[in-house]
Amino acid sequence: MLEYKVKTNWCVITGAPSSGKTSVIEELARRGYHTEPEEARSFIEACLRRGKKIENMRKHSDWLQREILYFERRRERQLDYKELIFLDRGIPDSLTYSRLAGLELSTVKSVAREFQYHAVFIFDRLSIVKDGVRTENDTLAQQIDLDLQRDYTDLGYSPVRVPVISIPERADFVLRELEKQSLSAL
């Protein structure tokens, strides 16, 4: 079993691009839950605003993934580990994306063991909707979905798959699963 430095009450909402995770994070926030946005998207959007081109960022994936990992790690170090927080992606997502870019993984694996999440939810895929940040195709999105499942499982998590249903139903599904986990822990 893997050892983690800090056990948290945080829940990761993850999935392939265009899986609807951010919409559910927004729904949970609307319901009053503490949520945290996706660091990778925030970082890429900030770079785009400063005039960087997405193609150049993707060409320099080693730089991109290091920067994203830095911001993800900084965010997690600032959060209260006791508070229920829904994270739009977790650090193990960086493991998936770094592997896809052919990068060395030991640093990401080490950082991924700093905080242990309470629960991980992987959202089943929807059709890809491209935007200025999301450039993946359906084939790559399918690979990301499989790799996320494998990477979180390899880190000792039992990810819960969230089916394709409406946004409010997905939020309800996540909350019901958390309640089930709490009851089974008693």
C-alpha positions in Angstrom: 0.0 0.0 0.0 1.3 3.5 -0.8 2.0 5.9 2.0 0.6 9.4 1.8 1.9 12.3 3.9 -1.6 13.9 4.5 -5.0 12.3 4.3 -7.6 14.9 3.1 -11.3 15.3 2.9 -11.0 16.4 -0.8 -12.8 14.8 -3.6 -11.4 14.8 -7.1 -13.7 15.3 -10.1 -11.8 14.2 -13.2 -12.3 12.7 -16.6 -11.2 13.0 -20.2 -11.6 16.4 -22.0 -15.3 17.2 -22.5 -16.5 14.8 -19.9 -18.6 17.5 -18.2 -16.6 17.7 -15.0 -16.3 21.4 -14.8 -20.1 21.8 -15.3 -20.7 19.5 -12.3 -18.0 21.4 -10.3 -20.0 24.6 -11.1 -23.2 22.9 -10.0 -21.7 21.8 -6.7 -20.5 25.4 -6.1 -24.0 26.7 -6.9 -25.2 24.3 -4.2 -22.8 25.9 -1.7 -19.9 23.4 -1.7 -16.3 24.6 -1.7 -14.9 23.8 -5.2 -11.5 24.5 -6.8 -11.1 25.2 -10.5 -8.9 23.2 -12.9 -5.4 24.6 -12.5 -4.2 23.4 -15.9 -7.0 25.2 -17.8 -6.4 28.4 -15.7 -2.7 28.3 -16.4 -3.1 27.7 -20.1 -5.8 30.5 -20.4 -3.4 32.9 -18.6 -0.6 32.1 -21.0 -3.0 32.6 -24.0 -4.0 36.0 -22.6 -0.3 36.9 -22.5 0.0 36.1 -26.2 1.4 32.6 -26.0 0.1 30.2 -28.7 -1.4 26.8 -27.7 0.6 25.1 -30.4 3.9 26.3 -28.9 2.8 25.3 -25.4 2.0 21.8 -26.6 5.3 21.6 -28.4 7.0 22.4 -25.1 5.0 19.9 -23.1 7.8 19.3 -20.6 7.7 23.0 -19.6 3.9 23.0 -19.7 3.5 19.9 -17.5 6.1 21.2 -15.0 4.3 24.5 -14.6 0.9 22.9 -14.2 2.3 20.6 -11.6 3.8 23.5 -9.7 0.5 25.4 -9.6 -1.5 22.3 -8.7 0.9 21.5 -5.8 0.9 25.1 -4.6 -2.9 25.1 -4.6 -3.2 21.9 -2.6 -0.6 23.1 -0.1 -2.9 26.1 0.6 -6.1 24.2 1.1 -7.5 23.0 4.5 -7.1 19.2 4.4 -10.0 18.7 6.8 -12.5 20.6 4.7 -14.7 18.9 2.1 -13.5 20.4 -1.2 -14.3 19.3 -4.7 -11.2 19.6 -7.0 -11.6 20.0 -10.7 -8.8 17.5 -11.4 -6.1 16.2 -9.0 -2.4 15.9 -9.2 -2.5 12.4 -10.6 -4.0 13.9 -13.7 -0.5 15.4 -14.3 0.8 11.8 -14.2 -1.5 10.9 -17.1 -0.7 14.0 -19.2 3.0 13.7 -18.5 3.0 10.1 -19.6 1.1 11.0 -22.8 3.8 13.6 -23.5 6.6 11.0 -23.0 8.0 12.8 -19.9 9.8 11.4 -16.9 7.4 10.5 -14.2 9.2 10.2 -10.9 8.7 13.8 -9.7 5.0 13.7 -10.5 4.6 10.3 -8.7 6.3 11.8 -5.7 4.1 14.9 -5.6 1.0 12.7 -6.2 1.7 11.0 -2.8 1.8 14.2 -0.8 -2.0 14.4 -0.3 -4.4 11.5 -0.2 -7.9 12.3 -1.6 -11.0 11.2 0.2 -12.7 10.1 -3.1 -12.0 10.2 -6.8 -14.8 10.4 -9.4 -14.0 9.8 -13.1 -16.7 11.1 -15.4 -17.7 9.0 -18.4 -17.0 10.7 -21.7 -19.1 13.0 -23.7 -18.4 14.1 -27.3 -15.4 16.3 -27.7 -16.1 20.0 -27.9 -12.9 21.9 -29.0 -12.2 25.3 -27.7 -9.0 27.5 -27.5 -7.6 25.2 -24.8 -9.0 21.8 -25.5 -7.4 20.4 -28.7 -7.8 16.6 -28.2 -9.7 14.4 -30.5 -12.0 11.5 -29.6 -9.2 8.9 -29.9 -6.9 10.8 -27.5 -9.8 11.5 -25.1 -10.5 7.8 -24.9 -6.9 7.1 -24.1 -6.9 9.8 -21.4 -10.0 8.3 -19.9 -8.3 4.8 -19.7 -5.0 6.3 -18.4 -6.8 8.3 -15.7 -8.5 5.2 -14.4 -5.2 3.3 -14.4 -3.1 6.1 -12.8 -5.5 6.7 -10.0 -5.9 3.0 -9.4 -2.1 2.5 -9.4 -1.9 5.2 -6.7 -4.3 3.1 -4.5 -7.6 4.8 -5.2 -10.8 3.1 -6.2 -12.3 5.6 -8.6 -16.0 5.8 -8.9 -17.2 6.1 -12.5 -19.9 8.7 -13.0 -22.3 7.9 -15.9 -23.5 10.3 -18.6 -26.6 11.8 -17.1 -27.7 15.4 -16.6 -25.5 17.9 -14.7 -27.8 18.0 -11.6 -28.1 14.2 -11.7 -24.3 13.8 -11.8 -23.9 16.2 -8.9 -26.5 14.1 -7.0 -24.7 10.9 -7.9 -21.4 12.2 -6.5 -23.1 13.4 -3.3 -24.9 10.0 -2.9 -21.6 8.1 -3.4 -20.0 10.2 -0.7 -22.8 9.6 1.7 -22.5 5.8 1.0 -18.8 5.9 1.7 -19.5 7.7 5.0 -22.1 5.2 6.0 -19.8 2.3 5.2 -17.0 3.8 7.2 -19.1 3.7 10.4 
